[in-house]
Amino acid sequence: MKPETFDALRHSHDLRLSAWGPYTKRYMGISHIPDVSAGLRFDLSVFPGLYRRGVQPPNVLWESGYHPWEAAPDLSYVRHRHEIIWKDQVYCDIDFCRLDEGASSTADAGAVLIRTECVNRTDGPQSLSLYWMASLHFPPLRTYSSIPLQMSRVNVPEDGVWTEALAYTNVTLGFEPHRANLVYDGLLRGEMRAHGFTGGFGLGLGFGLTPGDSVTYRVTLPTPLADAALVLRYRMAHDDRLSLILGGDVIGDVTLPGSGNLTTHTIPLGALPAGPLVLTLTLQDRVALEFDGFAIVPQQAADQIRFEPVHWNPVPDLLPGPRDDTLLLGYEHVPNVYGLAWDGSVSFKVREFYCDDLDTTLRHKVHEHVQTTLTGPGEGHYTNVFSRPVFLAAGETRVLYGLVCTGDADAVSTRLAAFDPASPGWDTVSAAARARAVDFAPNPSGEPYRFGQERMAATLLTNIVYPVRTRGTWIRHSTPGRWWDCLYTWDSGFIGLGLAELDLDRALDTLNAYTTEPGTKDTVQSARPTAKQNSALPDSAFIHHGSAVPTQFYVFLELWQRTRSRNLLAYFYPRLQQYHRFMAGRLGSSTTRSFKSNLLRTWDYFYNSGGWDDYPPQVYIHSKRLESTVTPVITTAQVIRTAKIMRMAALALGEDPAEYDADIAALSHDLQTYAWDEDAGYFSYVLHDADGYPTDILRHESGVNFNMGLDGASPLTAGICTPEQEARLVAALMSPERMWSRYGLSTVDQSAPYYRDDGYWNGAVWMAHQWFIWKVLLDLGRADEAHRIAKTALDVWQAEVADSYNCFEHFIVQTGRGAGWHHFGGLSAPVLCWYGAYHRPGRLTVGLDTWVESLTVAPDATALSTRLRHFGAPHHAPVVIVTLKPRAYQATWNGKPIAINTRYPGTLEIQLPQKTQVGEIVIY
């Protein structure tokens, strides 16, 4: 990986993808982002129906008859299958093939070829209709909302400057001091989103709730002002009054009145020189202040500042194209126009839908064949090219081509005029695009699973939404599913692991999105500073949303094992060091290590310790409000593992690993001392007294340990168990009476009195935590048990996807059927890892305790050599999986022959000797 790769990643959390992509939050199709910083998105959905009978819009928020089918890693080709008569009796495959990005001048900003393949596999004729629905979508008021954020623009008089409230250089808040260095969602500290503010954002989340809250700005005045004024724009509750101290280069006391509305207040400043100016606002009262920003202007022009509302207009000007089967759309808020071209050999009509909800409107209007303006619920707008009927004889397949493009009106018209939907050349273009789709090229052993893997790859690659807000800007973001149009920390680690099987650059971007650079200008100070804090700490030690399981470290480790890139190591080491320190309770405002036991908890940051919403002891402590006295096991276990990963990275960089050694020693000692339950054979939730000392383990009302489940076995992931503990925990995990089911590992021990068969996690099989156990079993040398987990997961996955075409969240223990979100690319992504490890030639797979120092694979995947350094316990004899093309192989370890277990033809398992530290495997 080249240095310039990381230069592009620095200070960014966006994905390095085209402006064209499947980024919608409404109806599946192709999207275009005219300006990634603006939060605007153009969508074009293309979908079929039965003519004059029914249509199912491909709503991304529920099962609606479409399935991600194929995709290129860079999203230059995407196919979705739309089922019209289930199952594959009548369907349409809709392909979006990016032709180009256009010119950098944006006069021609690129085009996408749309291929619609209509298939009739029934014994009779069918009549279909095709709906093209074009729409413009605006920045949302909040996550999980389609309500547009209403914002204002400010016009400042000549010689004046406007500064947004969030453009601070420093802010001090007493609100949620534990979050001073871990603001949720990576927002700027105090950031709020609200109607009416300039840009839609202001400083207000907790601002003013603690007397002494302050904010500092650095402003540059373009010219000297003989008589200046400071104009503050803000909102406070009616009849509230706030005393404010001005500091920095401007000194004074101010009292702000509240009105309940956004208002301005003018403060005379006198003469100010040109150049830099520091302004500090310190609040003296406990009054919730929503601060929009301020202007510094000539005193006589203070009343000339204008705040104009931005009226979002979703209705475009419909401009005629060069032919009847073309159309230009000109939107008020987008400088370029969009062009549509379709196959005019099918009868068509251009219509307009004035609504937000196509599902309801089309259901009611499906038989409307006269009107061209149709209305329904909501205030959105869709431009509809309605092609009908598309006649298909029995057994017939018909292909139609279309085009969407953008640029200035002349460039778009030129491109539309040149587009001939009947040209046979488009078959060649679309075939070349389809060739870019992921090709697993597995060994024969992987062919039975290939269908399910291809659907998973398409789902994972295309699960991207825009806009998502973090670090003061809008970004594209890989989501576990489109229901979650937001960040999600622990899911994103598994997304990264899955993407590493498909495209290393996509995995790299996903990792980068969740790490932050130490010592950035986004510095904060807590209102309650401690010895741990200093002014160089960022307000987001990492990007946090949801369960604080630090899965990004595993993506980093996997990327290192694949690339051995020193640039990767140098770039991510300081970012992950910061992340680890916060999780370990050693950075800034972190409260994770609050007890004398050293055991960690993240309840202050999220209710969920391991992603398992209804995990029994977790539910219990919340119901009894015991968060301030109880620790789970997984947080400590995971931080021990992140310390071990960081220790390996530090040694590779020549850095001192002492801080990680100290974390490993302290956390391991206290986990063993206070959490192990010899009677139950699990590690336990631990109760603490008011002084922070451990008192007992948490027990169920029946008297049994309350942590008989994956949390209780999580110290295996940390690699800190004794041989006896390892044996007992593995036995419990693989026992059909305990953790093992026909369909994989149950989240909760099935013999426990609190086990249920109807829960979300309690009574379900998930892939994510099974991945941790699989990796651990390789470290322990338990190749058969590791393969049992992987094979069972692949069997379950393939059976469900082949039956339903869906990629589900989890699987019911009793039936093995999928459940939860249907296009899930997050915690289910490990199926790609298992498939790669056992069935894709050219692969090396190791456990968590092994560091790959070098790796060479023959171009034809028939030989491999690697140098490994093992950091695990001396009594471990780790297993390495090498997958090559099927043939007979021999292997050496440090020049001496070593045994090979052939799991499948070409899939080789090699168990290294105990007390392994460093050595070389050669397979030939």
N, C-alpha and C positions, 0 to 999 in steps of 0.2 A: 504494500500500500504506500503510495507516494505522499510526500509531505503536503503537496498541494491539495490532496484529498481532505486532509484535516484542516487546512486553512479555510476550505469551503464550509466545513462543519462548525468552526469556531463561532460563537455568538449566535448560533442558529438552532432552532428546535423544529424547523420545518423539514419536510422530506424532499430530497433532490429528485423530483419527478416533473413531468411535463405539466403545463397549464391545462392540458386535456387529460381527463381521467375519470374514473367512476367515483366521483366525490360526493354524490348527492346524499341528502337526508330525507328525500321524499319518494321519488319514483325512479326505479333503476333505469339507467341509460348511460349517457356520456355527459360529462360536465366540462365547463371551461371557466377558468379563473382569470378574469381580466387584469387583476392586480391583487397579489396575494396579501398585501397589507390592508386592503380595503374591506374584506369580509363579504364581497359580492360574489355570487356564483350563478352562472348560466347553466341550465339543465336542458337536455333534450332526451326525453324518454321515447322509445319506440317499442310498441307492444301490439300483440295481435288480439283478435277476438273472433267469435263466430258471428257472421254478418246477420244483423237484425235479430240476434238472439241474446248474446251476453258478452261481456268483456270483464276481465279481471285486471285492473291496473296493477303494475308490479310495485306495490307499496313496500318499502324497505323495512317497515316497522312491524310486519307480521307475515305469516306464511301466505303468499299471494300468487303461487303458481309459477314462479320463475326460480331458476337455480344457477348460481355461478358454475360455469362449465369448463372453460379453459381461459388461460391468461398467460401473457408474456410477463416476465419479471418486471420489465420497465413500463408495463401497461400500454405498450404500443399496439397490443392486440388483446381484446377481451371478448369472450363469448358468454352469453347467457341463454339458457334454454327456457322457453316459455311453454308450459304445458297447457294445451287447449282442451284436449280430451285425454285424461289420464288413463293409462300410462303409455306415453309415446305413441298413442293412436293418431292423434293430430297434435303437432307442435311446431314451433318456430324457433330456430336458432338465430339470434340477433348478434352479429359481429360488429365490433367497432375497431377499425384499423386506422391508426394514426398515420397520415400520409407525410406530414412534415410539421415543423414548428413555425414555419413562416419566417419572414425577415425580422431582424432585430429592431427595425424601425417601427414595428407594429402595423405598418401599412398593410402587410399581409401576415397575419398572426397564426396561420396554419389551418389545417383541415383534417377531417376524419371521414373515411369511407365507411358507409353503413351497408352491411350485407344482411339481407333478410332471406333466410332459407325456410320456406313453408313446406311442411311435409304432411302428407296424408297417407297413413298406413291402414286405413279402414278399407272395407270392401265396397264402399259407396262414395259418391262425389261429396265434396265439402265446399262451402262458401265461407271465406274468411274476410275479415276487415283488418286494416292496419291503422294504428293511431300514432302519429307523430305529435308529441306534446312539448312545446318549447316554453320555457319560463325563466324568469329572473328572480333570484332569492337574495335577501338582504341579511345583514348581520343580526343574529338573534338577540332578543332581550336577555335570555338566560339559556343555560344548558337544558336540553330536552324540551325546547320550545320553538315553535315556528313564528312566534310573534316578532315582527321586526323591531329592532332597537331604534327608537326615534331619537335623533341627535340634532345638535345645532352646529352651525358654522359661525365663526366670529369674524367680524370685519373691524380692523383696528385703524385709527387715523394715521396719517403719515407721521413718521418719526416715532411712532409707538411700537411696542412689542407685546405680544401675548405669550404667556407661559401656561401650559396645561398643568393641572394640579399634580399629575403623576410624573412630571418631568423633574422631580426632586433629586437632590444629590444625597440627602440624608433625611430619614424620618425616625422619630422616637414615639413609640406607642406603648401604652400600658395594657392595651387590649390583647388578650391571649398571649402573654409574654412567652409561653412555651413555643409559640409559632414564630417567634422573631426571626429564626433562621430556617424555618420550614413552612413558608406560606402555602396554603392549600392550592392545588392546581398550578403551582408556579406563578401565581399572580404576583404583581408588585405589592409590597406591603401596604395595606390600606385600600387597595384597588376595589372600586365598586363599579357596577354597570347599571345605568339608569337612564330612563327617558329624559330628554331635554338637555343633557350635558354636551359640551362641545366634544365631538368625537364619540359621545355616548358613554364616557368614562370619567370618573373623578376619584378624589381621595375622600373616603368616607367610611370604609368598613372598620369601625372601632375608633375612628379619629374623633377625639374629644371626650371619650369615655373615661379618661384618666387625666386629672389636672396635671399640667406639665407636658402633655403631648406637644410635639413640635415638628416642624418640617422646614428644611433649608433648600434654597434654590440659588443657582448661579445664572445670572442673566447678562447678556451683552447688549448694551444700548448702542444703537448705530450712530447717534449724534448726541451732543450735549443738550440737555433740557434746562432752560433757565428757570422754569417753574413747572415741575413735574407733579403728577398725581398717580397714586396707586389705586387701581380699581379692582376690588375683589368681587368675584362671582361665587355665590354659595347658596345653600339651602339649610335652614334650621326650622324647628317646629315653631308654630305660631306662639308669640309672647316669650319665647326663649331669648335670653341675652347672654352674650359671650364677651368676656374680657380677653383681649388679645395684646400680646407684647410683640412689637416689631424689633428685630435685631439684625445684626450683621452690619451692612453699610447704611441701613436705614433704621433710625431709633425712634420709638414712640409707643404710646399706649392707645388702644382703640377699643371701643365697645360696639359690637355688631348686634343689630336687632334681628329677630327672627320673624318670618311672615308665613312660613309653611310652603312658600314657593321659591323658585330660583330668583335671586335678586342680586343687585350690585350695591356696593358701598364704596364711596370715593374718599381717599385719604390724601391730603396735600403733603407733598414731600419736599418742596423747595427745589433748589438747583441741584442737578445731577450731572456729572461728567460723562462723556462717552466712554465706552469700554465695559469691562466686566464689573458686575455688581452682585453682592451676596445679600440675600434676604432670608431672614428666619422669622417664622411665625410661631409663637409659643402660646398655647391656650391655657388660661388660668382657671377655667371653670370646667365642671363636668357637664358638658353640653354636646350632644351628638351633632357634629358638623359635617355636612357634605360639601366638599370644596371642589369647585369646577376649575378654577384657575385665576390668573390675575393679569392685568395689563398695566404697563407703565407708559403713560402718554403725557403730552403737554396738558397742563391744567385746563386750559381753555377748550381742549378737545375731548375732555372726559365724557361729556354727554353725547359724543358722536360714535361711541362704540356701539356696534349693532350685533345682536345675536339672532340669527335667522334660522328657523327650523328647517331641517332637511325633510322634504315630503317625498317619501319613497313612492315611486310610480312604477308598478309592475307591468303597465300596459305599453307595449311598443308601438311605434309607427310601423304599419305594414306597408312596405315599399315594394312595388312590382320588380320582379327580376327580369332577366333577359328573355326568358321563355315562360309559358304558362305554368310549367311544372317547377318553377323556382320562386323564391320569395326572400326578401331582405327584411330583417327585423332591426329597427333602430330604437335602443332604449335610452331614456333620458340620462341615466347614471353611468353609462358605459360609452367611452369615446368612440369605439369602433362599432360596426354593425355586425350582425350575424346573418349568414346566408344559408338557405336550405334548398336542396335540389332532390327530387325524388323521381320515381319512374312513372311518367305520365301515361304509359300504356294501360295502366289501371285507372279507371274512373276515380276522380278525387274531388274533394271540396275543402276549401280553407274555411275554418270556423274559429270562433273565439269562445273560450270558457272563462267566465268571470266567477271565479270561486277559488277556494283554498284546497278543497277536498274533492279530488276526482273520483274517489271510490263511491261516495254517495251520489254525486252529480251524474256520473256515467250510468249508474244503476237506474236512476230515474229518467235519464235522457237517451238511453240506448236506442230507443225506437224513434227518436226525433230525426226526421229526414228532410225537414223543410228549413227550419231556422238555421242561421249561421252564427247567431249570438245566443249562447246558452249560459244560464246563471245557476249558481248553487251556493252552498255555505262558504263563508269566509271572503276575504278581500284580495285574493291572489288573482293571477291571470295566466292562462295557457293559450298559446297559439296552436291550433290543431290542424294538421294536414290529415284529412280523413280519406284514406284510399279504400275503395270497396266497389264491387266485391272482388276478392281474389279467388278465382275458381280453381279448384283442384280436382282432377279426376281420381278415381280409386287408384291408390298406389302412387300417385303423382307427387313429384317434388318440383317446386318452382322457386327460383332465386331472383330477387329484386335488389337493385343497388340504389343507394342514395348518397348524399354528401351534406355535411355541415362544415362551415368554415367561418372565419372571422377576419376582420381587417377593416380598412377604410372602404367606403362604398364602391369606389372604382375597382379596387383590387378584388373585392368580393364579387362584383358583377362580372368581372373578367373571368374569374375562376368558375362561376356558375355557368357562364356561356360556353366554356370549354368542356364542361362535364357532360358526357353522353352516358346515361345509365345503361344503355344497351351495348356498350362497347365490350367485346370479348376480352379486352385487356384487363378488365377488373377481376376476372377469374384468376389471372396470374398474380395480380397485386394482392388479392386477398389470400391466395395460397401461400405467398411469401410471408405475409403477416402471420398467418396461422403457424407457419414453421418456427416462429419465434416463441411459441407457447412452451411451457415447461415440458421437457421430455425426460422422464425418469431413467429410461434405458436400463431397467433392472436386469439382474440375473434371472434365469428361468424361475428360481424360487420365489421371486417377487411378483410374477405375472398375476397370480390369483388376487393380489391386493391392489393392483394397479388402478382399477377404476375408482376405488375409494380415495386413493392418494391424489389422483388427478382432480377430483372434486374438491378435496381439501386444499390443494395448492391454489386452485382458482378462488376459493373462498378467502383464504388467507391473503393472497395478493391483492384482491379487490376490496377488502374491508378497509376502506379509507374514507374519511369524512372531512369536509371543509365547510365552514370555518370552525376551528377550535381555538380557544384563547389561552395563551400562556406567555409569560415574560413580556407583557405589554404589546403583543401583536397577535395576529391571526396566523394559524398554521394549518397545513394538512397533517392528518394524524391517522396512524394505523389503529383501528379500534377492534376490540374483540367481537363486536357485532354492532350494527348500525343503531340499535336501540340506545347504545351508549355513545352518544355523539360528544364524547368528553375524553379526557385523559384517564388512564387506569394503570397504575404502576406495576402491580404484580402480573396482571395479564400481559402487559407489554413485554415483559421478559420472556414469556413463553412465545409470544408472537415473534420476538427476535430469534429465539432458538429455532422456530419453524422456518423463518425466512432464511436462516443460515443454510438450510437444506436446498434453498431455491435460488438465492442470489445474495452474495456476501455484502454488496453495497446496500441492499434494502435492510439487511440485518444491522449493518453499521449505522444507518440513519435512525433506526428504531432505538438502538442503544444511546446514540447521541441525544435523542430527543429528551431523555430522562436524566441526563447528567448536566451539571453546571460547572462553570469555571471558577476555581477558587480566587478570591481576591478581586472580584469584579467591582465595578463602580456601584453596583446595587448593594450598598452597605447599609446596615441598620444597627441600631442600638436598642437593647431592651430597656424598659423603664425600671427594671430590676436587675441591673448588671451583676454578674458573678465573676469569679476569678477565671472562669472558662472562656469568657467573652473578650473579644477585641474588635476594633473598628474595621478590620479587614474581612469580616465574615459576610458572606452573601445572605440575602433574605430567603434563598432557597438552596439549601445544602444539596438537594436533588429535587426533581420534579415529583411531587407526591400527590397522588389521588388514590384513595381506597386502602386496601390491605397493605400494610408495610412489610411485605415479604420481598427482600432485596434481590429479585431475580435478575436484575441487570448485571450482576457480577458473573452469573453463569453464562450470559450472552458474551460478555467480555472474554471469559475463559474459553468458550467455544471458538470465538473468532481468533484468539491467539493460537489455539491448537490447529486451526485450519491454515493460518497465514504466517505465523511466527514473525509478524511484522513489528520491528522495533519502533516504527512510527506510531503504530496502534498502541503499543505499550506506553510510550512516552506521553501520548496525548491523553489517554484515559486514566493513567495511574493517579495523577493529582486529583482528578474529578472523583474517582471512586474512593480515594483516600478520604476525601471530605465526606462523602456519602457514608462510608464505614464509620468514621468518627462520630457522626451524628447518631447513627443507629446504635453505636456502642455507648452512647451517653457521654461522649468526651468532646463535643463541639457545641459551642454557643448555647443556645436556649434549650438544648435537648433535655428531656426529662425521662428518657428511657431507663436510665440507671439511677433509680430513686431510692433503692433499698440497700440496707447494709449487707444483704445477701449477694449483691452484684447481679442478681437475676434481672433480666430485662423485660420491659413491657412497653407497648405502644398504645395503650388505651387512650392516652391524651390526644392522639392524632387520628385514631379511627377505631370503631367498635370491633373490628374483625382482625384477629391476630394472624390467621393463616389462610384467609379467603373462604373459609368454611362457615357460612352464615349461621346455620343452625347446629353447629358443633355443641354438644350438650353442656360441657362445663362453661363454655363461653356464654351461652344463653343464660345459664344459671347466675353467673357473677353479675351480668347486666341486670337481671331481674332483681337481684338483691343489692345492687349498687355497691359492689365490692371492688370496683376497678382500682381504687386507691390502695388496696391491700393485697391484691392477688396477682401473681405472674403466671402466664402460660409457659410452656416449654419451648415452643417453636421459635420465638423471637431470639432467645439466648442461643439456641442451637444454630439458627441461621447466621447470627452474627459471629459465632465461632467459625463457621465455614467461610464467611466473607473475610475474616481475619486470615484464614489459611490461604485463601486465594490471593489476598494482598501480600502476604508473606512471600509466596512464590514469585509474584510480580516484582516485589522489592529486590529479592535476591537476583533476579534476572537483570534488573537495572543497576545493580551495585548499590542499592539503598540499604540503610540500616533497618532490619525488620524488628527491632526491639519492641516497638509499641504493639505490634501484632502478637509477638510472643507473650507480652504481658496480658493482652486481652484473652488470648487462648488459655493461658494458665489460670487466670482468675475466674473466667466464666466457666471453664471446664470443671475446676475444683468445686465451685459452689453449686453447679448443676448436679454433680455427683453427690455432694454432701447433703443437699436439702431436697432434691426432687426425686431421686430414685426410690421406688417402692419395691422392696424385695419380695413382698408377698404377692403383689399384683404382677410384677415383672414388667412394669411400665414406669416411665418418668411422669411426674405429677405436677399439676398446678400447685403453687405454694402460697400459703397464707402468711401474712406479715402483721406485726403489731403496729401500734401508733408510732413507734420509734423506728420502724423500718426493719426490725429484726424478724427473721423467719420463725414461725411458730409451729406449723403443721402442714400436712398436705391436704388438699381439698378432696373431700369424700362425698359420694352420693348419699342420699337419705337411707339407702339400704346398707351403708357402711363400706361399700366397695369403692375402690379408687375411681374418681370421676373422670379420669383421663385415659381410659382404655380405648385407644384409637390412634390415628396417625400423628396427632400431636404428642402422644406419649411415646411414640417410636421415633420422633424426629431427631433425637441425639445421634441416631445412626448417620444422619446427613452431616452432622458436625464431625463425625469420626472420632468420638471421644469415649466410646463404650469399651468396657472390658470384654475379653473373649467370652466370658460367661453371659454378660448382658447381650452381646451380639447374638449369641446362640438362642437365647430365650426370645428376643425380639423377632428374629428372623423366623423362628418356629411359630410364633403367634401370627406373623404376617402371612405365612404360607399355609396356615391351618384352615381347612374348610369350616371348622367349628368356630373360628375366631375372626380373622380379618379377610381371609380369602373367600371369594365367591366364584361361581362359574364364569363370571364376566370380569374378574379382576379384583383389585383390593377395595374392600369396603372402607369408608372413611371412619366408621366406628366399629369396634369389636362387636360381632353379632351375638356374643354371649353376655354382653353387658346389659344390665336391667334398663338402661336408658337408650338402648338401640331401638330405632324405629324403621319401618319399611316404607314410610310415606314422606320422608323429608326431602329437602333440597340437596343437602350433603349427607345427612344422617339417613342412610338407606339407599345411597347412590354410589356409583363408581365414576370417578373423575380421572382424567389422564394426567393432570398436572403433578399431584403429589406422587403418583406412581413413577413419574420420571425421576424424581429424587431417589426413590427407593431403588429403582433400576440402576442408577449410577452408583449408589452405595454398594449394591450387590456385586458390581464389577470390582470395586475396591476390595471387597471381602473375599474375592475369588469364588463367588457363588454363581458360576456361569449358568447352571441349569435353572436356578430360581430367577435370574435376570431374564433369561430367554422366555421363561414361562410368563412373566409379566408382559414382555414385548409381544409375544405371539398371541396371547389372549387378547390384548388390546387391538392388534391388527385384525384378528378374526371378528371381534365385536364390531369394530369400525366398518370393515368391508361389508358385513351382513346388513348393517343398518343403512349405509349409503346406497348399496345396490337396491335395497327395497324402497327407500323413500327419497333418494337423491339429496338428502339433507345432511349437513354436518353439525351434529348436535353438541350441546354443552356437556351433558353427562348421560349416564346410562343407569337404568333402574336395576337394582340388585336382583330382583326376582325374575325379571324377564329379559334383561340385556337390551331392551329397546331404548332408543335415544329419547331424550327429553330436554326441555329448556330451549334456549335460543337455537334456531334452525340453521342459521348461516354463521356458525361460530368459528372464529379464527383465533381465539385466544388460548384458553387453557386446554383446548383439544389439540393444539399444534404438536405436542410430542409424538403423535402418530407418525408424523413425517420424520422425526428423529429415529424412531425404531425402524421404520422402513429403510431409511438410509443406512443405518448401522448394519443391518442383516442382509440387505438385498441389492444395494447399489454398489457396483464395483468401483474401486479406487478410494475406499474409505478406511480410515483408522478411527477407532472409538476406544476411549479410555475412561476410567472413573474420575472422580473429583480430586483424588490425591496425586494424580500423575500430571506432570508438566512435559509437554512435547517440545524438545529442544531442536530437533530437526526432523524433516520428513521428506522423502523422495518416493514418488510413485511413478512407475513406468507409464509412458504415454498410452500403452494398450492395456493398462491395469492388470498386468500379469506378474508384477514384481513390486516389492516395497521394501524400503529400509527406513528406520526411524531410531532416533536417540531419545530415550525417555529418562526423566528424573522422577523418582517416586518419593513422596513426602508422607506416606501413610505410616501406620503403626508397624513395628518390626514383625509382629506375628501375622500380618496380612500377606497374602500371596495373590496380588491383583491379576485380574483377567483383562486381556487386550483383545479386541475384536478387529480383525483385518478382513475386509471384503474385497476380493479380486475376481477376475473372470474365472469361471469354473475350469479347473484342471488340477493335476496332482502338484502338491507343493511340499517343500521342505523349509525349515526355519532354523536359524541360529540365534542364540542369545550370548552376546559378547564372544562371538566366534565359535561357540560350542552348540551342537545340535540341541534343539528343544522340541518337546512334543507339541503336536498340533491336534486339536479336536475340530473336526470338520462338521460344523452345525448344519450347513447346506453346502452343496457344491459351490466352492469359491468363498464361502463364509468360514473363516478360520478363527478359532478361539485359542489363545495362547496364555497359559498361566505362568506368571513369572515366579521365581523363587521367593521364599520369605526373606526378609531383611534386604530386599532389593533397594538400592539407592539410585544408581545410575547405570545405564547399559544400552546396548544397541541390539535391535531386532533386525534381522535380514531375512526376507522371505523370497524364495526363488523357485 
